[in-house]
Amino acid sequence: MIQLMGGANEEGYSHALYRAFSLKRASKVPNKSSLCRMRKRISYLFFRDLQQERLDRVQANAPRWRGLRIFGIDGQMLTLSRFIEMEKEGYSGRKVSTYRESYYPKGFLTHAYDVLSGMTQDFTFGPRLNEQADAYEMVKNFEERSLTLYDRLYFSKKLVRLHLKHGNFFLFSPG
């Protein structure tokens, strides 16, 4: 992916494809738009087993700090393209005043990741901002004696109780 995004000497889209497909001539390289159209036909299920294998391998050999796995949970709001299908799924603009909302719909991502390995542990994506509830569900799957890092907006008695119940440590950033 880095090679696809880069553009320096011997890097970039065409050179990455040369290496991936062992091509020697530029005439055999598909153009970017044809790959984008084909990507829509490929289901995420095609990559699911490969991703699960990577996760299992990382879980078994996960790096630790003083015996603890360290997880970070954070959220992000993403601006999406406006399509009728998006509106049907419940994605809408964000309220910007009493009588107005933004034109482009927003999607909300809550992401849990292993800080030391950089691997995604869990994530949710949807039309509603629900970071605390998302984190609550994610923490249930973390291993015992792990440390989870949060920003200040996640602090709640419910999350603290859950960590104590599961034997996990937590750190909420004060600001």
Summary of the structure (lengths in Angstrom):
residues: 175
radius of gyration: 20.8
end to end distance: 34.2
largest distance: 61.6
contacts: 414
relative contact order: 0.11
helix: 38%
strand: 23%
